[in-house]
């Protein structure tokens, strides 16, 4: 297929016409928006977890694109550096812990209604999604523990996907082709389970000592370091032949497209007025 043809897949389309005045049409559009796959942006790791806990209804599954140990380290680091108000200590009345780190009865009972899966590799993520919901989600008639709080009226059963971009970044599938394949699998899995897909991509602390490379000599060399707005990052249309040539570098990528346009073909971005 001609790469020029593939870029048309991600061309933007604008809906034309005036909004319907019929109340039933408004209700139908509202219900459609409630089930449309969504990307939460901007967000942080603690904020994304809290959003899932606050807005979900059982059964809900959270897929974490990292190992359990890595995720816990990232969450602890993010909570310690979070600007969110923290729980004061009873003795000295100072902030000591992030709310997610305090095992309150409400937090414990709410967490019991969320199924968590860890997928540290792209292969394991795609395999998990391929058998979902049969191999991953609780049954649709799943009853939450009796002590858990009842879901709010507008809460929905969710399939939450955390940091899928970071999982692709160090692979040859860090491209529109590879990412679209994963997003298609996630959308299909959520649809099969009758759940709403919610995607979150949070900044991950870079390990100290990571080599930095000056890439100004050639704009066609793609850096593995995400930009400040990661959704504005340009990625290749097709999978690259090799994942890297050296520290901080990627191979020749040819035509590129932004992450926002690729993921935007499947999801709406929430938080910036986009639909």
N, C-alpha and C positions, 0 to 999 in steps of 0.2 A: 504494500500500500504506500502511496506517495505521502511523505510526511506532511506535505501541504494539505492533503485531504484530511489528515488526522487532526490538524489544528481546528478544522471546522467543527469537530465534535464538541469543542469547548467554547464555541462562539456564543456570545451572550445574546439572549432574546428578551425583549421587553413586551409585556402584555399591554394591549391597547384596548380602549373602550372605557366607559364610565362604570363605577361600582354599582351593582344592582341595588335597588331600593327595597326589594322584597325582603321581609324579615326572615323568611325561611331560607332565602339564599344567603343572608348574613350568617344565620346559624350554621348552615352547611359549610360555609367557608371557614367559620371559626373552628368547627370540628375537624376540618381538613388540616388547619394549622396546628391543632393539638397533636396530630399524629405525624406531621411531616418531620423527617429527620432534621436534626438541629445541631449546629456547632456553637458551643458557648465560647464567646470571645468578646473581650479579653477575660481571662480567668487565671486563677492560681490553683495549685494542687489542693490546698485546704478548701478553697472556695468551691471547687468542682465537687469534691466529696460531700461537702455540706449541702450543695444544691441537690445532689442525688438523694441524700437522706431526707431533705425537706419536701421534695416534690414527687417522690416515687410512691407507687402503690404495689403491693405484692401481686404476682411474683416479679421481682426485678433482678437483673443480673448486671454486675459490674465486671467488665473485662479489662484487666490491667496489663498493658503491654510491657511487662518487665517481670523479673523474678520477685518473689515475695521479699527476700532480703533487700534487694535494691529499692523496691517500692517503700518499704518501711524506713530506710535511710533517707530517701528523698522526702517523704512525708514529715519525718521528724525535723529535718533541716528546714523545710518550708514553714512548718509551724513555729519554729523558734525565731524565724526572721519575718513572720507575718505581721502586718500592721493592724490586724483584727484585734479588738479588745480581748484581753485574756481574763481567765478566772482568778480573782484575788485570793491570796492565802488568808486563812482564818486568823492566824496568829499575828502576822505583821502587816496585813492589809496591803500587800504588794502583789503585782501581777506575777504569777509563777508559771502558768501553763496555758497553752492554747485550749480552747473549748473541746476540740476533737481529741485531746490527750487526757481529758478528765472522764473517767468511766462512770458517768451519771446513769441512773436507772433509765432515763429517757433515751440516752444515746445507746445504751446496751440493748434495750428492747427494739429500737428502730433498726439497729444493725442486724438483728436476727432475721429481718425480712428481706435482706439483700444477699443474693448469692454472688460470691466473688470467685473469679477465675484468673489465674496468672498465666500469661502467654509471653515468655521471654524471647521468643524467636518469631520471625515472620511465618515460618512454616507451621509452628504450633498454633498461631492465631488463625491462619486460614483453615487448618484442620478442624479447630474448635468451631469456627463459624459454619463449616460445611456440614456438621452433624447437629447444629443447633436448630431447633430447640430440643430435639430428642435426646441429645447427649449432654445438654448444658442447662437449659432453663427448667425451673420447677414446673409442674403441671399447671394448666390454666385454672383448675379448681383448687389450687394451693391455698390453704388457710394459714394465715399468719399466727404466730404464738398468741395465746389468749391475753398475755400481759402487754403485747405491743400496742401502741396507740393506733386508733382507727385512721385510715388514710383520709386526707382532706378531700373535699368534694371534687376538686379539679385535678387531683393527683392521678397519674397514669402509671401503668406498668411500663418499665423502662428497660432498654438494653443500652447500657452505658459503655462507651469505648474510650479508654484513657491513653493518651500519647501514642496513637498509631503512626504519626509522622516520624517521631523519634525512632520507632522500631524499623521503619523503612530506610532511615537515613544512611546507615552503614552497609546497605545491601545494594546489589545491582538493580533492584526493583524500586529504587528511589527515583521514580519517573512518573509521568502521567499515566503511562500504560500500567505500571505496577500498582500505583496507588488506586487507580480506578478499579482494578480487579479486586482489591481488598475492600473498597467501599461498596462495590456491587454485592459482594458476599455479605457484608454487614447489613446493608439495607434489606437484602433478601431474607436474612436470618431474623431480623426484627419483624418483618412483615409476616413470616411464617409463624412466629410466636405471638402475634397480635400485640407487639410492644412498640413503643416509640424509641427510635435510635437517637441517642444524645452523645455527641463527640466532644471531647475536651483535649486540648493540646497545651501542656503547661511547660514553662521553661524549666530545664533541668540544669543544675549546677555543673559547670565544666570542671573536670578534675584538674588540680594544679599540676603544672609542668607540661601541659599539652602544647605541642609545638605550634607556633603560628607561622604562616607562610604568606609572603607578599604575593598577592595574585594580580597586581596591577599590570603586569606585563602582558596579560592576555585575558580578555573578558570571557573567552569561551571555556576557560577552566573554571569549574564550579566548586566552590568551597563547601566543606562539610560542616562549617560553623553556621548556625542559623542566624539570620538578621534580626534586628530588634522587633520588627513585625514579621513573624515567621510565615504568615499567610501571604506575604508579598514576595516570598522567595521564588525564584525562577528555577524550574526543574525541566529536565529533558522530556521530550514527547515519548520517546521509546526507551526501553531498558538499556542501560549502558553495558558495554561488553565486559568491563572490569570495574570493580567497585572503587578502586583507588590506585594512584600511581605513587603516592607518598603521603607523609603526614599532612593532613589538612587539604589534600587535593583530590579532585575527581577527574575522570577521563573526559575526552571530548564529548560534548553533549549535543551539539547541533542546535536545532530549533528548540525553543523553550516555551514554557507556559507557567503562569503563577500557580502556586498551591491553592490560592483562593478560587481560581476559575475551575480547577480540577475538582476540588471537593464541593464547590458550589453547584456543580452539575448534579450532585446527589443530595445536598443538605442546604438549608438556609442558615445564615449567620445571625445569631441572636445577640442583642446587646449593642448593635450599631445601626438599628433601624433597617436592616436588610431583610429581604424576603425572597 
